[in-house]
């Protein structure tokens, strides 16, 4: 099943890029959730309400995707976790550009994801396709990094690789937008709007193997990142295990799984076209600082 959020926080079931409004079910679920709940109430019960969603979608007329403004498919991510250096080719790419990473004049990071750990992005960085990206520091280099994104569906801590898939609700695509420099990753990757998500949330049954997923991003029509999750250093299960050694995860938390090679600078007026055959396509426009 594919879901999207659109317009003024409406929820839709997506069938062949046609959106069927099921917002009443979202409203009902949220009305029953505790105010102090950790996580996203809809994602937390997605398996339980799937039948209701599918039934409701079959009773309403569809809306063309072109007629809606897509929001991020997860409304309330409590945490945005992100894996650095999770593709060998990207590690080599960045090592060859110390002037870009800030390591030419600044401190050197220890090699390997196992030494660098998982970093966090602010949840104010999350936007949808329709909102686009506003360049925060136009005098510095700002890069796109398209990534396959996990959506957590179940609370867990110290989760083993054997149990990791039980904690995943589904998947989406994300852009880990980055201001280059010597500051901590979490600081310069957390600018408002620097975590576009979309176009849709797909339940985990839609993707047989998250470690075997191709995806791309084109910048202004030119292919920049042509990626495949089979090239992960830490695969999906290991990422969940690794993160939960440090954090308790909750429904609606999201995890960027790392950037493949091909990152490049973006400027106002550019358009990033992300695509995955399992998830869909989103076009994110870049604009000037606000």
C-alpha positions as CSV (number, residue, x, y, z in Angstrom):
1,X,0.0,0.0,0.0
2,X,1.1,3.5,-0.8
3,X,0.1,6.5,1.3
4,X,0.6,10.2,1.0
5,X,-0.1,13.4,2.9
6,X,-1.2,16.4,0.9
7,X,-2.7,19.9,0.9
8,X,-3.8,20.8,4.5
9,X,-2.7,17.6,6.2
10,X,-5.0,15.2,4.3
11,X,-4.2,11.5,4.0
12,X,-4.5,9.6,0.8
13,X,-4.2,6.0,-0.4
14,X,-2.3,6.1,-3.7
15,X,-3.2,3.8,-6.5
16,X,-1.4,4.3,-9.8
17,X,-0.6,7.9,-8.8
18,X,-4.3,8.6,-8.2
19,X,-5.0,9.7,-4.6
20,X,-8.0,8.5,-2.7
21,X,-8.9,10.6,0.4
22,X,-9.0,8.7,3.7
23,X,-8.5,11.6,6.0
24,X,-11.4,10.6,8.3
25,X,-9.5,7.5,9.4
26,X,-6.4,9.6,10.2
27,X,-8.6,12.0,12.2
28,X,-10.1,9.1,14.1
29,X,-6.8,7.5,14.9
30,X,-5.3,10.8,16.1
31,X,-8.3,11.5,18.3
32,X,-7.6,8.3,20.2
33,X,-3.8,8.8,20.7
34,X,-2.4,10.1,23.9
35,X,-1.0,13.6,23.8
36,X,2.3,12.5,25.3
37,X,2.6,9.6,22.8
38,X,6.1,9.2,21.5
39,X,5.9,8.7,17.8
40,X,3.4,9.1,14.9
41,X,-0.1,7.6,15.8
42,X,-1.0,6.7,12.3
43,X,2.3,4.9,11.5
44,X,2.0,3.1,14.9
45,X,-1.2,1.4,13.9
46,X,-0.7,1.2,10.1
47,X,-1.0,-2.6,10.0
48,X,-4.2,-2.6,12.1
49,X,-6.0,0.0,10.0
50,X,-4.9,-1.2,6.6
51,X,-8.2,-2.9,5.9
52,X,-10.1,0.3,6.8
53,X,-7.9,2.4,4.6
54,X,-8.2,0.1,1.6
55,X,-12.0,-0.1,2.0
56,X,-12.4,3.6,2.4
57,X,-10.2,4.3,-0.7
58,X,-12.5,2.1,-2.8
59,X,-15.5,4.2,-2.0
60,X,-14.2,7.7,-3.0
61,X,-13.3,9.2,-6.3
62,X,-9.6,9.6,-7.0
63,X,-7.7,12.9,-7.3
64,X,-4.9,13.3,-9.8
65,X,-1.5,13.8,-8.2
66,X,-1.0,16.9,-10.3
67,X,-3.9,18.5,-8.5
68,X,-2.5,18.2,-5.0
69,X,0.5,19.6,-3.1
70,X,2.4,16.7,-1.6
71,X,3.6,17.0,2.1
72,X,6.1,14.7,3.8
73,X,4.5,11.3,4.0
74,X,5.2,11.0,7.7
75,X,3.6,13.7,9.8
76,X,5.4,13.5,13.1
77,X,8.9,11.9,12.9
78,X,10.2,12.0,16.5
79,X,13.8,11.4,15.3
80,X,15.5,11.7,12.0
81,X,18.5,9.3,12.1
82,X,21.0,9.3,9.3
83,X,23.9,7.0,8.4
84,X,27.1,8.6,7.1
85,X,29.6,6.9,4.8
86,X,27.4,3.8,4.1
87,X,28.6,3.3,0.5
88,X,32.2,2.6,-0.3
89,X,32.1,4.6,-3.5
90,X,30.8,7.7,-1.6
91,X,33.6,7.3,1.0
92,X,36.2,7.4,-1.8
93,X,34.4,10.3,-3.5
94,X,34.5,12.4,-0.4
95,X,38.1,11.4,0.5
96,X,39.2,12.8,-2.8
97,X,37.6,16.2,-2.0
98,X,38.9,17.3,1.5
99,X,38.3,20.9,0.4
100,X,34.6,20.1,0.2
101,X,34.3,18.1,3.4
102,X,36.3,20.6,5.5
103,X,39.0,18.1,6.3
104,X,41.6,19.9,4.3
105,X,41.9,22.5,7.1
106,X,39.9,20.9,9.9
107,X,39.9,17.8,12.0
108,X,39.9,14.4,10.3
109,X,37.0,12.1,11.0
110,X,37.7,8.5,12.0
111,X,37.1,6.1,9.1
112,X,34.0,3.9,8.8
113,X,30.4,4.2,9.9
114,X,31.2,2.0,12.9
115,X,33.4,4.7,14.2
116,X,31.5,7.8,13.0
117,X,28.1,6.5,14.2
118,X,24.6,7.6,13.4
119,X,23.9,11.3,13.3
120,X,20.6,13.2,13.8
121,X,18.8,15.8,11.8
122,X,16.3,18.3,13.2
123,X,12.6,17.4,12.5
124,X,12.1,21.0,11.3
125,X,14.2,19.9,8.3
126,X,11.4,17.7,7.0
127,X,9.4,19.0,4.1
128,X,7.5,17.5,1.2
129,X,7.8,17.8,-2.5
130,X,5.6,20.8,-2.8
131,X,7.6,22.8,-0.2
132,X,10.9,22.5,-1.9
133,X,14.3,23.6,-0.5
134,X,15.4,27.1,0.4
135,X,19.1,27.5,0.3
136,X,20.1,28.7,3.8
137,X,23.7,29.7,3.1
138,X,24.0,30.8,-0.5
139,X,27.7,31.8,0.1
140,X,28.6,28.2,0.9
141,X,28.4,24.9,-1.1
142,X,25.0,23.1,-0.6
143,X,24.8,19.5,-1.9
144,X,22.0,17.0,-2.6
145,X,22.3,13.5,-1.3
146,X,19.5,11.2,-2.4
147,X,18.8,8.3,0.0
148,X,16.6,5.3,0.7
149,X,14.7,6.0,3.9
150,X,13.4,3.6,6.5
151,X,10.2,4.4,8.4
152,X,10.0,2.9,11.9
153,X,6.7,1.3,12.9
154,X,7.4,-0.2,16.3
155,X,9.2,0.8,19.5
156,X,12.5,-1.0,20.0
157,X,15.8,-0.8,21.8
158,X,18.8,-3.1,21.4
159,X,17.0,-4.7,18.4
160,X,18.9,-7.6,16.9
161,X,19.4,-8.0,13.1
162,X,17.1,-11.0,13.3
163,X,14.3,-8.8,14.6
164,X,15.0,-5.6,12.7
165,X,12.4,-6.0,10.0
166,X,9.7,-6.3,12.6
167,X,10.4,-2.7,13.6
168,X,10.1,-1.3,10.1
169,X,6.7,0.0,8.9
170,X,7.8,0.9,5.4
171,X,10.0,3.1,3.2
172,X,10.2,6.4,1.4
173,X,12.9,8.5,-0.4
174,X,14.7,11.4,1.1
175,X,17.2,14.1,0.2
176,X,19.8,14.6,2.9
177,X,20.6,18.2,2.0
178,X,24.0,19.3,3.2
179,X,25.8,22.6,3.9
180,X,29.5,21.8,3.4
181,X,31.9,22.9,6.2
182,X,33.7,21.9,9.3
183,X,30.8,22.0,11.7
184,X,29.2,18.9,13.1
185,X,27.0,17.0,10.6
186,X,23.9,17.3,12.7
187,X,24.3,21.1,12.7
188,X,24.9,21.8,9.1
189,X,22.5,19.1,7.8
190,X,19.5,20.3,10.0
191,X,18.7,23.6,8.2
192,X,14.9,24.1,7.8
193,X,13.8,22.2,4.7
194,X,17.0,20.1,4.4
195,X,15.3,16.8,4.7
196,X,12.7,16.5,1.8
197,X,10.8,13.2,2.0
198,X,8.4,11.6,-0.5
199,X,6.7,11.2,-2.7
200,X,4.9,8.5,-0.8
201,X,5.2,6.1,2.2
202,X,5.1,2.5,1.0
203,X,4.4,-0.3,3.4
204,X,7.2,-2.8,3.8
205,X,5.4,-5.6,1.9
206,X,5.7,-3.4,-1.2
207,X,9.5,-4.0,-1.2
208,X,10.5,-7.6,-0.9
209,X,14.1,-6.8,0.0
210,X,15.2,-3.4,1.2
211,X,18.8,-4.4,0.5
212,X,18.0,-4.7,-3.2
213,X,16.5,-1.4,-4.3
214,X,17.7,0.8,-7.1
215,X,17.0,4.6,-7.0
216,X,18.3,7.7,-8.7
217,X,18.4,11.5,-8.7
218,X,18.6,13.7,-11.7
219,X,19.7,17.4,-11.3
220,X,18.2,19.6,-14.0
221,X,17.7,16.5,-16.2
222,X,21.2,15.1,-15.7
223,X,21.7,11.9,-13.9
224,X,23.8,12.5,-10.8
225,X,23.3,9.6,-8.4
226,X,22.4,6.1,-9.8
227,X,22.3,4.0,-6.6
228,X,21.5,0.6,-5.3
229,X,21.0,-0.5,-1.7
230,X,22.9,-3.7,-2.5
231,X,26.0,-1.6,-2.1
232,X,25.3,-0.7,1.5
233,X,28.2,-1.1,4.0
234,X,25.7,-1.6,6.9
235,X,22.6,-3.2,5.4
236,X,19.1,-2.4,6.6
237,X,19.1,-4.8,9.5
238,X,22.5,-3.8,10.7
239,X,21.5,-0.1,10.6
240,X,18.5,-0.8,12.8
241,X,20.7,-2.9,15.2
242,X,23.4,-0.2,15.3
243,X,21.1,2.7,15.9
244,X,19.1,0.9,18.6
245,X,22.3,0.2,20.6
246,X,22.1,4.0,21.4
247,X,18.5,5.1,20.8
248,X,15.1,3.8,21.5
249,X,13.2,4.0,18.2
250,X,9.5,4.8,18.0
251,X,6.8,4.6,15.3
252,X,7.3,7.4,12.8
253,X,11.0,7.8,13.4
254,X,12.9,7.8,10.1
255,X,16.3,6.7,9.1
256,X,18.3,8.0,6.1
257,X,20.4,5.0,5.1
258,X,23.4,6.9,3.6
259,X,24.3,8.7,0.4
260,X,25.6,6.9,-2.6
261,X,28.2,8.6,-4.8
262,X,27.4,11.4,-7.2
263,X,26.6,14.2,-4.8
264,X,26.8,17.6,-6.4
265,X,26.1,21.3,-5.6
266,X,22.6,22.8,-6.0
267,X,21.7,26.4,-6.5
268,X,18.5,28.4,-6.6
269,X,16.5,27.5,-9.7
270,X,17.7,23.9,-9.8
271,X,15.3,20.9,-9.7
272,X,16.1,17.5,-8.2
273,X,14.1,14.6,-9.6
274,X,14.3,11.6,-7.3
275,X,12.9,8.2,-8.5
276,X,12.5,4.7,-7.2
277,X,10.4,2.1,-9.1
278,X,9.0,0.8,-5.8
279,X,8.2,4.2,-4.2
280,X,7.6,6.7,-7.0
281,X,9.0,10.0,-8.2
282,X,9.3,13.4,-6.7
283,X,10.6,16.7,-8.1
284,X,12.0,19.1,-5.5
285,X,12.7,22.7,-6.5
286,X,15.5,24.8,-5.1
287,X,15.0,28.4,-4.3
288,X,16.9,31.2,-2.7
289,X,17.4,32.0,0.9
290,X,14.4,33.2,2.9
